[in-house]
């Protein structure tokens, strides 16, 4: 469980990094930033769910 938490922390840090890079490249309109952030959040959620699913598979 501890390793899962640390990997989740890493992925959220990575998401933050990616988002800040995208925000610096893409013209800073509120709508595009919102869309990117929304997509990244759903992708990050998907990633975390995949990790949880994988962990449960190992434990069973």
C-alpha positions as CSV (number, residue, x, y, z in Angstrom):
1,X,0.0,0.0,0.0
2,X,2.9,2.4,0.8
3,X,4.4,1.8,-2.6
4,X,1.1,2.6,-4.3
5,X,0.9,5.9,-2.4
6,X,4.3,6.9,-3.4
7,X,3.7,6.0,-7.1
8,X,0.4,8.0,-6.9
9,X,2.4,11.0,-5.5
10,X,4.9,10.7,-8.4
11,X,2.2,10.6,-11.0
12,X,0.5,13.7,-9.5
13,X,3.9,15.5,-9.5
14,X,4.4,14.4,-13.1
15,X,0.9,15.7,-14.0
16,X,1.7,19.0,-12.4
17,X,5.0,19.2,-14.4
18,X,3.3,18.3,-17.7
19,X,0.5,20.8,-17.0
20,X,2.9,23.7,-16.3
21,X,4.9,22.9,-19.4
22,X,1.8,22.8,-21.5
23,X,0.6,26.0,-19.9
24,X,3.8,27.8,-20.9
25,X,3.7,26.5,-24.5
26,X,0.0,27.0,-25.2
27,X,-1.3,30.6,-25.3
28,X,-2.8,31.2,-22.0
29,X,-6.5,31.5,-22.7
30,X,-8.7,30.4,-19.8
31,X,-10.7,27.9,-21.9
32,X,-7.7,26.0,-23.3
33,X,-6.1,25.8,-19.9
34,X,-9.3,24.5,-18.4
35,X,-9.7,21.9,-21.1
36,X,-6.1,20.7,-20.7
37,X,-6.4,20.6,-16.9
38,X,-9.7,18.6,-17.3
39,X,-8.1,16.1,-19.6
40,X,-5.1,15.7,-17.4
41,X,-7.2,15.1,-14.4
42,X,-9.3,12.4,-16.1
43,X,-6.1,10.8,-17.4
44,X,-4.5,10.9,-14.0
45,X,-7.6,9.4,-12.5
46,X,-7.6,6.6,-15.1
47,X,-3.9,6.0,-14.3
48,X,-4.6,5.7,-10.6
49,X,-7.5,3.4,-11.2
50,X,-5.3,1.2,-13.4
51,X,-2.7,1.0,-10.6
52,X,-5.3,0.1,-8.0
53,X,-6.7,-2.6,-10.3
54,X,-3.3,-4.0,-11.0
55,X,-2.5,-4.0,-7.2
56,X,-5.7,-5.9,-6.5
57,X,-4.8,-8.5,-9.2
58,X,-1.5,-9.1,-7.5
59,X,-3.0,-9.4,-4.0
60,X,-5.6,-12.0,-5.1
